[in-house]
Amino acid sequence: MLGLIVALLAMAAPPDAPLTVQGVGALRIGMPVAALRRLGAVNGDPEPGAECTYWSMPQYPGLRLMVFGGRLARIDNEDPAWATRSGARVGMTEGQVRAIYGGAIQVRPHPYTAPEGHYLVYRPRGARYGMIMETAGGRVESLRVGAWTQVQWIEGCQ
């Protein structure tokens, strides 16, 4: 039992593992469910016949993992402990994020909270992956990374 605990801790992402459009630590967008399970404990199982569900892993506290079609499709985050490779994180101001990403970030109205709320959208040209940060009151409240189609889903799996 102790060996299993040590192995799980060794696989956990270090606090400074950056969120990227393709994943974080050992979590890679597109990896199959079987590979996720091999990484360690998973909280949540798909309902029979469910194409989309959310999982969490104690090794990655605060992150929600969208599993779609049997693969990791998206990672959602509301925890300021996690930052992108460039240093953006929940709690930053829109101005700070724009200073980090410059012209690579697009500011769009939030579908529900505009004009005060925005989507800060980052997608490398032609990439299958991207990131959307949701803001309210000028601050980032959440961010999500992953496959571009699923990152754009406003309601998560719904």
Long-range contacts (C-beta under 8 A, 24 or more apart in sequence): 7-40, 8-40, 8-41, 8-58, 8-59, 9-59, 11-39, 11-40, 11-59, 12-40, 12-58, 12-59, 12-60, 13-59, 13-60, 15-81, 18-83, 18-84, 18-85, 19-75, 19-77, 19-82, 19-83, 19-84, 19-85, 19-131, 19-143, 19-145, 20-84, 20-85, 20-145, 21-122, 21-123, 21-124, 21-127, 21-129, 21-130, 21-131, 21-145, 21-146, 22-129, 22-145, 23-72, 23-75, 23-145, 23-146, 24-60, 24-63, 24-75, 24-82, 24-145, 25-59, 25-60, 27-57, 27-60, 27-63, 27-65, 27-72, 27-75, 28-72, 29-72, 29-73, 29-74, 29-75, 29-129, 29-145, 29-146, 29-147, 30-71, 30-72, 30-73, 30-147, 31-71, 31-72, 32-70, 32-71, 33-67, 33-70, 33-71, 36-65, 36-67, 36-72, 52-156, 52-157, 53-157, 54-156, 54-157, 66-146, 66-150, 66-156, 66-157, 68-147, 68-150, 68-157, 72-146, 73-146, 73-147, 73-149, 73-150, 74-144, 74-145, 74-146, 74-147, 74-150, 74-151, 74-153, 75-144, 75-145, 75-146, 76-142, 76-143, 76-144, 76-156, 77-142, 77-143, 77-144, 77-145, 78-141, 78-142, 84-131, 84-143, 84-145, 88-133, 88-140, 88-143, 89-140, 89-143, 90-140, 90-141, 90-142, 90-143, 91-139, 91-140, 92-139, 92-140, 93-138, 93-139, 93-140, 94-118, 94-120, 94-135, 94-138, 94-139, 94-140, 95-138, 97-133, 97-140, 110-134, 110-135, 110-136, 111-154, 112-154, 123-148
